[in-house]
Every structure is written in C-alpha cells, then in structure tokens.
Amino acid sequence: MAGTTHTVSNQPPPLADYDLFGADRALTAAVERHLAPELLDEAHGDLAALGRASGSAQLQEWAVQANENPPRLRTHDRHGHRIDEVDFHPAWHRLLGKGVAAGLTAAWARPGGHVRRAAAFLVWTQVEAGNLCPLSMTHAAVPALRTDPDLAAEWEPRLTSMVYDRELRPARLKAGALFGMGMTEKQGGSDVRANTTAARPLAEEGTYELTGHKWFCSAPMSDGFLVLAQAPDGLTCFLVPRVLEDGSRNVFLIQRLKDKLGNRSNASSEVEFDGTWARRVGEEGRGVRTIIDMVAATRLDCVLGSAGLMRQAVAQAVHHCTYREAFGAKLVDKPLMRNVLADLALESEAATTLALRLAAACDDGSEHERALLRIAVPAAKYWVTKRCTPVAVEAAECLGGNGYVEESGLPRLLRESPLNSIWEGAGNVQALDVLRALQREPQALNAYLQEVGKARGADHRLDGAIKDLLTELSDLDGIEARARRLTERLALVLQGSLLVRFAPPEVADAFCASRLGGDGGAAFGTLPHTLDLASVVERARPVS
C-alpha cells in the first residue's frame, strides 16, 4: 500500500533526445534565409547533427558534471615549481572538444561561415554556456591578428582548426589552438585607456616585455592571449603565448580564479605579468583600433548566447506546460498561461532573428553591411542581453516550484542569464557606443534606416515607431542621458522590421502590437487577448 504514494503522475517527460536545431523553427528559417542555396544541404546536415547531439541525454549529463565540478587552480606542482595550470573536469574537455569540432572557431575559414557558426553557437549555448568563452575568444581573435599578415599566417590556421588539443606546448606543435583575452584592469574597468600594464621593447623587432596585472583574463588555459598594454607610443595590442617556442612556460602568473554567479564551468582569472614575453599586434598606440573588430565579434556572441539561453528557457516552459495539467486542462491551453508563453516566445524569436541577420552581415562584408553592424551590434548587445534574465525568470515561474529546483536546469539558465549583459561592455558602454556611431559615422545611420525601411508600409505600428525614432534622433538635447532609451528603440524597431518581413504574420502582429504599438504591459503575459497566441506558442514548441 505504501508504494502507491510514490506513483508519479502529471509530470512532463524529460526534454531530452531531440534535435535542438530542427526543433527551433525561427532558427532553421533564418539559416535557410541567409545561406546561399548551394551551402544549405551541407550546413543543414552539420547543424542537424549538432542539434541531435546537443539535445541528447548524454551531453546534458556532461553539462551538469562540468557545472558541478568547477575548475581548480594549481599554482605549483608537488615539488614546488610554479606551473599556473587550471584543472577541469573531463566533461568540460569533452564539451569543448565537441564545440571546436562543430566549427565554433572556424567561421572565417568557410563560405557562409558566420551564419553557420551563429546557428551552431545558439544551439550549443543551450547545452552548456561556460565552454563558449574560449570558443568565442578564439573566433574573435582572428580579425585582430589579421592586422599583422605574418601573425595571421602563423596563427589563423590553428585558431580556425576543428581539432581540440588541450596540451600546453608550443603552438607550432599543435593541430589546433585556443585564445583568451586580457583587457580589463582593476583601476579601469571598461575604460581600457586607463590601463597601466607596461610594455618595454626588446631587442628583437616587434617583441616586448610586459609588467602588470589584469583583473579579468578569460580562458587562462588557452594557448595565447590578446592583451592591451602601454608601449612607449601609447596603448597597444599584444599577443602573449602561454608556452614559448623553446617549450618553456611564459611568465603567466594566475593569482586566482573568480568565484562567479554563474558560468561556473568556465575559468575566469586574475593574472600577473612580470617580464612576460609578448609580440606586438598592429601599430604602437593603436591598440583599441586593432581590437575593435574583435570586440564587435565578441559582442555579437553575447547576443547569440543570450538568444540561445532564451530559446532553451522558452522551450522548457512550453514543453512543461504542454504536458502539465491544472484545474482540468493542460496549462498550455489556459488562456492566461498561453499569453505568458506567447510573450516569451516573441522575445526569443525576435532575438534569434536579429542575431542571425547580424551574422549574415558579417558574411557579406560589404561597406553597407559593415556600416549597419556599427549601430546594430551594440544596440542588439544592449537590448537582447538585457531581456535574457526576465525571460529566464518568467520561464522558471511557468514551471512553478519545479523551476526553482536545480534538477530542472532553469536555475543554471537563470544564473547564466545576466552574464552577456555585463561582459564585453555593460549597458552604458553599449549605449554610448551607439551614440558615437550616430555622431561620427553618418553612413551607419543611413544603413540602419535603409534596413528598417525595407518593411515600411507593412505594419502601421512599425511605421509609427520609425517616425517616432526619427523624431528622437533629430533632438540632440540631453542625448547622453537618453542614450539607453534611444538604443532600446533602435533595437526594437530593427527587430520589428525583421519580423514583419520574415516571421509568420501572427508573430509579427503580436510583436508590433506589444513592443511597438504600446498594447502590452511591463510584465510578460500582457499581450492583447485578440491575437493568435495559440499559433505563436505552437511555433515555439520544441518538437522536431
């Protein structure tokens, strides 16, 4: 008799062993839209394989293991020698190896590479976001290294390799390499021009000795790092190899690993340079100019990462409510819950659609598309990353108490959700960057207006929002204090224009009504009840 009290009922089956790529209608549509037809079959096959692996119970278990066993710093070996190594759980290495093999550092090496990588990045985020840091840094290092053709020729084949080699040894002996980054210092934060790390020229042309402390150094187990330091002619970018050509360790003193809110599987560190050998990248005094394309690439990855986290949160919420019953019906059929789910789905699809459009602009590479990215990337980084946390919170609430329990996976998503808003320049930095682009690069605003103008006339609420935006842009009084408001509107109008052009009518209608037309509240679940919300929710349901 006692056993009957343990009968399980009214609980959804695990959301496992499904294709994360194929089950995401917004993502698959974006890939088909932005890739050349001759690339689609191969890309679809690769992404479907990654989607099936990502949705497997095995990889979900590896993700749990990597987060439950965070990295450990070993400053010395048992004999007292300084080694400065970071130990990771085997699950971390398995995941990182799969990420490299899936081409998450190889965008620069193949046609349509940015769209293909963006889709894979969005899928891979839903498995375990921590290992994306070294993948992102490695990917983003390529444009910075291209400012020096000799360095690019040496390092780019290693960075775009699809082989993961975890051993610390000279890069010339490795089939693949990873990069980290060290820009931030404790006295400067985002103000990298306040950096105090000193670079002293050595006898060999282009080589230097670094002395200083980096407050945040990403991925300290990497093979090389791009860092900023003060050379005689000003702030300059440098490449710091972890292991020197003769096999000896470079001076790379890891002081401690950061104890972070989320992103627990990934190592973020403080490092000290004390006579550290470095190679100059670009010209002296042009450090910010050298890394600007790297910054843009990592900011786009923040957008993609947040879009991936939102997609997984929404998938979990819709899946739960599809099976869970309350008060005589499935939760998904309850009008109020359907409103919440539809609202969350809109946020997710808008983020995915915008992120893939920006990746397509990277593949295009034309002057017009680069100008568009100059405004669209910081605006998207500002807005999409800020929407991630409220989406994760509301999705957890859809699961009720189940969503507050660690085993559901929602707490890990929630802890991860603020990260992309903070890293690579927090909200104010992005908003001010948008202002700089508006004030100094008129071609960027022209490209933006041409893009949103492609949807003009298709929805009166979008037309009204574009008109209001133009009015706001014409008034420069108190512009810095209004920078966040303006950046938010730029992002929303761009999302609305893309959805009007490419999303199903019910999705575009609901987005324009609630985000642009003022017919929605501050909380999720406040969409107009007259909309086709059932179709919006069904589109977000994770079924391949």
Secondary structure, DSSP 4 states (H G I P E B T S, - for coil): -GGGGG---S-PPP--SS-TTTT-HHHHHHHHHHS-HHHHHHHHHHHHHHHHHHTSHHHHHHHHHHHHS--EEEEE-TTS-EEEEEE--HHHHHHHHHHHHTTTT-GGGSTTHHHHHHHHHHHHHTT-STTHHHHHHHHHHHHHHTTSHHHHHHHHHHHT-S------S-GGG-S---EEEEEE-TTTTT-GGG---EEEE-SSTTEEEEEEEEEEEE-TTSSEEEEEEEETTEEEEEEEESB-TTSPBP--EEEEE---SS-TTS-EEEEEEEEEEEEEES-TT-HHHHHHHHHHHHHHHHHHHHHHHHHHHHHHHHHHHHH-EETTEEGGGSHHHHHHHHHHHHHHHHHHHHHHHHHHHHHH--HHHHHHHHHHHHHHHHHHHHHHHHHHHHHHHHTGGGGGSGGGSHHHHHHHTTHHHHTTS-HHHHHHHHHHHHHH-HHHHHHHHHHHHTTTTS-HHHHHHHHHHHHHHT--TTTTTTHHHHHHHHHHHHHHHHHHHHS-HHHHHHHIIIIISS-S-SSSS-S-TTS-HHHHHHHHS---
